[in-house]
Amino acid sequence: MSERYRIGDRVRTSDVDPDHHTRLPHYARGKRGTVLDRDGVHPLADLRAQGIVQEQEVYLVRFTAQELFGQGDHSVTLSLWEDYLSDE
């Protein structure tokens, strides 16, 4: 499986609010961040909750607190499946 994103790439998270389980935190939807690293290939939790096993690349993405919460001088790193991300 080849990775779509590389370290340093700017990405935006999905802003979709599905009616099923998702591992994308609400506060991080539609936000811009930077790929820090790959975090392996894992079953997409959203589909696994529905009984479907589909593996995807997972990325460590850093967001500024300003981007996520509108204030703060720290950053937050999330482990996110490729389906949650798009090019900025």
C-alpha positions in Angstrom: 0.0 0.0 0.0 1.5 3.3 -1.0 1.1 6.4 1.1 -0.8 9.3 -0.4 0.7 12.0 1.9 4.3 12.7 2.9 5.8 14.3 5.9 5.2 18.1 5.7 2.2 17.9 3.5 -0.6 20.3 4.4 -4.0 18.5 4.6 -7.6 19.4 5.5 -9.8 17.0 7.4 -13.3 16.0 6.3 -16.1 18.2 7.5 -18.7 15.4 7.0 -20.8 14.6 10.1 -21.9 11.0 9.5 -24.7 9.3 11.3 -22.5 6.4 12.2 -19.4 5.8 14.3 -16.3 7.8 13.3 -12.9 8.3 14.9 -12.5 11.8 13.5 -13.2 14.2 16.5 -15.8 16.8 15.9 -13.5 19.6 16.9 -11.1 18.6 14.2 -13.5 18.4 11.3 -12.8 20.8 8.4 -9.5 21.9 9.9 -6.1 22.3 8.4 -3.0 20.5 9.7 0.4 19.2 8.8 1.4 15.5 8.3 4.1 14.6 10.8 4.5 10.9 9.9 2.8 7.7 8.9 1.2 5.7 11.7 0.9 2.3 9.9 -1.9 0.6 8.1 -5.0 -0.3 10.2 -8.6 -1.3 9.6 -10.8 1.8 9.1 -12.7 2.0 12.4 -15.8 3.6 10.9 -16.3 0.6 8.6 -15.2 -2.0 11.2 -18.0 -0.8 13.4 -20.4 -1.8 10.6 -18.7 -5.2 10.2 -16.6 -4.3 7.2 -12.8 -4.7 7.3 -10.9 -2.3 5.1 -7.4 -1.3 5.9 -6.0 2.2 5.2 -2.9 4.2 5.8 -3.1 6.2 9.1 -1.2 9.5 9.5 -0.1 11.6 12.4 -1.3 15.1 11.7 -0.4 18.1 13.8 -2.9 21.0 14.3 -2.3 24.3 16.0 -4.6 25.0 18.9 -5.5 28.2 17.2 -6.8 26.2 14.2 -8.8 23.8 16.4 -10.0 26.0 19.2 -9.5 29.6 18.2 -6.9 30.2 20.9 -3.8 28.7 22.5 -0.1 28.5 21.6 0.3 24.7 21.7 -0.4 22.0 19.1 -2.5 18.8 19.0 -1.4 15.7 17.1 -4.1 13.2 16.0 -3.8 9.8 14.4 -6.1 9.9 11.3 -7.1 7.5 8.6 -6.5 8.6 5.0 -10.3 8.8 4.3 -10.5 11.7 6.7 -8.0 13.8 4.8 -7.8 15.7 1.6 -5.3 18.0 0.0 -5.4 21.5 1.4 
